[in-house]
């Protein structure tokens, strides 16, 4: 045989079929692996409410958290609140506030700021000064600040005009969203004078807290609130139900329709 002669070996038919089946099995296995690759999930975004009793009364932050959780929105809600406090005290670490520590130790996506209920009226200079300070700090750390507009006292609805003006003025100046909670409550109060949105002269009732939570659910998600139930529950450490809010169905429907018709800004990260 010449050394340059090419030898062609004939593979038996049975072996050919065997090799072909191996190749097909490998390909199917690869396809199966691609199909089984889990889809990417959205990371959980962290929300911090900074404020006082106008924030925490009747479990309002927890209501927002449970509304989001039950509708599978990846947001986790926390709070830094001290009764009677203003933003100056939160900034200067007074009244046992820990807001600055929380901002330093954690990465927040959204921080919702609320000043004392009288700050916009009685101390407008400090109101503006400390919102500016928080705004600068939060944006430098990658958090999206927004403002939680408070409401007029039950005994003096005329307070709302000044409160609304000051919150909208500073929001426009700093290009940050204002969640118009005060305006929503005053509208609900006007449309349904038979309902009591106040626990006392200042603080919200359970119906008021439910309404505020609906407003923030809408602001944080941009989604409809019409599917939110009138009963909001959580669980204790034993897995048993905690009833955070129980609202009459017809009252719940009215409040949800009101929020749907209101112009609530969506708090998207810029």
Secondary structure as a PSIPRED ss2 file (coil, helix, strand):
# PSIPRED VFORMAT (PSIPRED V4.0)

   1 X C   1.000  0.000  0.000
   2 X C   1.000  0.000  0.000
   3 X C   1.000  0.000  0.000
   4 X C   1.000  0.000  0.000
   5 X C   1.000  0.000  0.000
   6 X C   1.000  0.000  0.000
   7 X C   1.000  0.000  0.000
   8 X C   1.000  0.000  0.000
   9 X C   1.000  0.000  0.000
  10 X C   1.000  0.000  0.000
  11 X C   1.000  0.000  0.000
  12 X C   1.000  0.000  0.000
  13 X H   0.000  1.000  0.000
  14 X H   0.000  1.000  0.000
  15 X H   0.000  1.000  0.000
  16 X H   0.000  1.000  0.000
  17 X H   0.000  1.000  0.000
  18 X H   0.000  1.000  0.000
  19 X H   0.000  1.000  0.000
  20 X H   0.000  1.000  0.000
  21 X H   0.000  1.000  0.000
  22 X H   0.000  1.000  0.000
  23 X H   0.000  1.000  0.000
  24 X H   0.000  1.000  0.000
  25 X H   0.000  1.000  0.000
  26 X H   0.000  1.000  0.000
  27 X H   0.000  1.000  0.000
  28 X H   0.000  1.000  0.000
  29 X H   0.000  1.000  0.000
  30 X H   0.000  1.000  0.000
  31 X H   0.000  1.000  0.000
  32 X H   0.000  1.000  0.000
  33 X H   0.000  1.000  0.000
  34 X H   0.000  1.000  0.000
  35 X H   0.000  1.000  0.000
  36 X H   0.000  1.000  0.000
  37 X C   1.000  0.000  0.000
  38 X C   1.000  0.000  0.000
  39 X C   1.000  0.000  0.000
  40 X C   1.000  0.000  0.000
  41 X C   1.000  0.000  0.000
  42 X C   1.000  0.000  0.000
  43 X C   1.000  0.000  0.000
  44 X C   1.000  0.000  0.000
  45 X E   0.000  0.000  1.000
  46 X E   0.000  0.000  1.000
  47 X E   0.000  0.000  1.000
  48 X E   0.000  0.000  1.000
  49 X E   0.000  0.000  1.000
  50 X E   0.000  0.000  1.000
  51 X E   0.000  0.000  1.000
  52 X C   1.000  0.000  0.000
  53 X H   0.000  1.000  0.000
  54 X H   0.000  1.000  0.000
  55 X H   0.000  1.000  0.000
  56 X H   0.000  1.000  0.000
  57 X H   0.000  1.000  0.000
  58 X H   0.000  1.000  0.000
  59 X H   0.000  1.000  0.000
  60 X H   0.000  1.000  0.000
  61 X H   0.000  1.000  0.000
  62 X H   0.000  1.000  0.000
  63 X H   0.000  1.000  0.000
  64 X H   0.000  1.000  0.000
  65 X H   0.000  1.000  0.000
  66 X H   0.000  1.000  0.000
  67 X H   0.000  1.000  0.000
  68 X H   0.000  1.000  0.000
  69 X H   0.000  1.000  0.000
  70 X H   0.000  1.000  0.000
  71 X C   1.000  0.000  0.000
  72 X C   1.000  0.000  0.000
  73 X C   1.000  0.000  0.000
  74 X C   1.000  0.000  0.000
  75 X E   0.000  0.000  1.000
  76 X E   0.000  0.000  1.000
  77 X E   0.000  0.000  1.000
  78 X E   0.000  0.000  1.000
  79 X E   0.000  0.000  1.000
  80 X E   0.000  0.000  1.000
  81 X E   0.000  0.000  1.000
  82 X C   1.000  0.000  0.000
  83 X C   1.000  0.000  0.000
  84 X C   1.000  0.000  0.000
  85 X C   1.000  0.000  0.000
  86 X C   1.000  0.000  0.000
  87 X H   0.000  1.000  0.000
  88 X H   0.000  1.000  0.000
  89 X H   0.000  1.000  0.000
  90 X H   0.000  1.000  0.000
  91 X H   0.000  1.000  0.000
  92 X C   1.000  0.000  0.000
  93 X C   1.000  0.000  0.000
  94 X C   1.000  0.000  0.000
  95 X C   1.000  0.000  0.000
  96 X C   1.000  0.000  0.000
  97 X C   1.000  0.000  0.000
  98 X C   1.000  0.000  0.000
  99 X H   0.000  1.000  0.000
 100 X H   0.000  1.000  0.000
 101 X H   0.000  1.000  0.000
 102 X H   0.000  1.000  0.000
 103 X H   0.000  1.000  0.000
 104 X H   0.000  1.000  0.000
 105 X H   0.000  1.000  0.000
 106 X C   1.000  0.000  0.000
 107 X C   1.000  0.000  0.000
 108 X C   1.000  0.000  0.000
 109 X C   1.000  0.000  0.000
 110 X E   0.000  0.000  1.000
 111 X E   0.000  0.000  1.000
 112 X E   0.000  0.000  1.000
 113 X E   0.000  0.000  1.000
 114 X C   1.000  0.000  0.000
 115 X C   1.000  0.000  0.000
 116 X C   1.000  0.000  0.000
 117 X C   1.000  0.000  0.000
 118 X C   1.000  0.000  0.000
 119 X H   0.000  1.000  0.000
 120 X H   0.000  1.000  0.000
 121 X H   0.000  1.000  0.000
 122 X H   0.000  1.000  0.000
 123 X C   1.000  0.000  0.000
 124 X H   0.000  1.000  0.000
 125 X H   0.000  1.000  0.000
 126 X H   0.000  1.000  0.000
 127 X H   0.000  1.000  0.000
 128 X H   0.000  1.000  0.000
 129 X H   0.000  1.000  0.000
 130 X H   0.000  1.000  0.000
 131 X H   0.000  1.000  0.000
 132 X H   0.000  1.000  0.000
 133 X H   0.000  1.000  0.000
 134 X H   0.000  1.000  0.000
 135 X H   0.000  1.000  0.000
 136 X H   0.000  1.000  0.000
 137 X H   0.000  1.000  0.000
 138 X H   0.000  1.000  0.000
 139 X H   0.000  1.000  0.000
 140 X H   0.000  1.000  0.000
 141 X C   1.000  0.000  0.000
 142 X C   1.000  0.000  0.000
 143 X C   1.000  0.000  0.000
 144 X E   0.000  0.000  1.000
 145 X E   0.000  0.000  1.000
 146 X E   0.000  0.000  1.000
 147 X E   0.000  0.000  1.000
 148 X E   0.000  0.000  1.000
 149 X C   1.000  0.000  0.000
 150 X C   1.000  0.000  0.000
 151 X C   1.000  0.000  0.000
 152 X C   1.000  0.000  0.000
 153 X C   1.000  0.000  0.000
 154 X C   1.000  0.000  0.000
 155 X C   1.000  0.000  0.000
 156 X C   1.000  0.000  0.000
 157 X C   1.000  0.000  0.000
 158 X C   1.000  0.000  0.000
 159 X H   0.000  1.000  0.000
 160 X H   0.000  1.000  0.000
 161 X H   0.000  1.000  0.000
 162 X H   0.000  1.000  0.000
 163 X H   0.000  1.000  0.000
 164 X H   0.000  1.000  0.000
 165 X H   0.000  1.000  0.000
 166 X H   0.000  1.000  0.000
 167 X H   0.000  1.000  0.000
 168 X H   0.000  1.000  0.000
 169 X H   0.000  1.000  0.000
 170 X H   0.000  1.000  0.000
 171 X H   0.000  1.000  0.000
 172 X H   0.000  1.000  0.000
 173 X H   0.000  1.000  0.000
 174 X H   0.000  1.000  0.000
 175 X C   1.000  0.000  0.000
 176 X C   1.000  0.000  0.000
 177 X E   0.000  0.000  1.000
 178 X E   0.000  0.000  1.000
 179 X E   0.000  0.000  1.000
 180 X C   1.000  0.000  0.000
 181 X H   0.000  1.000  0.000
 182 X H   0.000  1.000  0.000
 183 X H   0.000  1.000  0.000
 184 X H   0.000  1.000  0.000
 185 X H   0.000  1.000  0.000
 186 X H   0.000  1.000  0.000
 187 X H   0.000  1.000  0.000
 188 X H   0.000  1.000  0.000
 189 X H   0.000  1.000  0.000
 190 X H   0.000  1.000  0.000
 191 X H   0.000  1.000  0.000
 192 X C   1.000  0.000  0.000
 193 X C   1.000  0.000  0.000
 194 X C   1.000  0.000  0.000
 195 X C   1.000  0.000  0.000
 196 X C   1.000  0.000  0.000
 197 X C   1.000  0.000  0.000
 198 X E   0.000  0.000  1.000
 199 X C   1.000  0.000  0.000
 200 X C   1.000  0.000  0.000
 201 X C   1.000  0.000  0.000
 202 X C   1.000  0.000  0.000
 203 X C   1.000  0.000  0.000
 204 X E   0.000  0.000  1.000
 205 X C   1.000  0.000  0.000
 206 X H   0.000  1.000  0.000
 207 X H   0.000  1.000  0.000
 208 X H   0.000  1.000  0.000
 209 X H   0.000  1.000  0.000
 210 X H   0.000  1.000  0.000
 211 X H   0.000  1.000  0.000
 212 X H   0.000  1.000  0.000
 213 X H   0.000  1.000  0.000
 214 X H   0.000  1.000  0.000
 215 X H   0.000  1.000  0.000
 216 X H   0.000  1.000  0.000
 217 X H   0.000  1.000  0.000
 218 X H   0.000  1.000  0.000
 219 X H   0.000  1.000  0.000
 220 X H   0.000  1.000  0.000
 221 X H   0.000  1.000  0.000
 222 X C   1.000  0.000  0.000
 223 X C   1.000  0.000  0.000
 224 X C   1.000  0.000  0.000
 225 X C   1.000  0.000  0.000
 226 X C   1.000  0.000  0.000
 227 X C   1.000  0.000  0.000
 228 X C   1.000  0.000  0.000
 229 X C   1.000  0.000  0.000
 230 X C   1.000  0.000  0.000
 231 X E   0.000  0.000  1.000
 232 X E   0.000  0.000  1.000
 233 X E   0.000  0.000  1.000
 234 X E   0.000  0.000  1.000
 235 X E   0.000  0.000  1.000
 236 X C   1.000  0.000  0.000
 237 X C   1.000  0.000  0.000
 238 X C   1.000  0.000  0.000
 239 X C   1.000  0.000  0.000
 240 X C   1.000  0.000  0.000
 241 X E   0.000  0.000  1.000
 242 X E   0.000  0.000  1.000
 243 X E   0.000  0.000  1.000
 244 X E   0.000  0.000  1.000
 245 X E   0.000  0.000  1.000
 246 X E   0.000  0.000  1.000
 247 X C   1.000  0.000  0.000
 248 X C   1.000  0.000  0.000
 249 X H   0.000  1.000  0.000
 250 X H   0.000  1.000  0.000
 251 X H   0.000  1.000  0.000
 252 X H   0.000  1.000  0.000
 253 X H   0.000  1.000  0.000
 254 X H   0.000  1.000  0.000
 255 X H   0.000  1.000  0.000
 256 X H   0.000  1.000  0.000
 257 X H   0.000  1.000  0.000
 258 X H   0.000  1.000  0.000
 259 X H   0.000  1.000  0.000
 260 X H   0.000  1.000  0.000
 261 X H   0.000  1.000  0.000
 262 X C   1.000  0.000  0.000
 263 X C   1.000  0.000  0.000
 264 X C   1.000  0.000  0.000
 265 X C   1.000  0.000  0.000
 266 X C   1.000  0.000  0.000
 267 X C   1.000  0.000  0.000
 268 X C   1.000  0.000  0.000
 269 X C   1.000  0.000  0.000
 270 X C   1.000  0.000  0.000
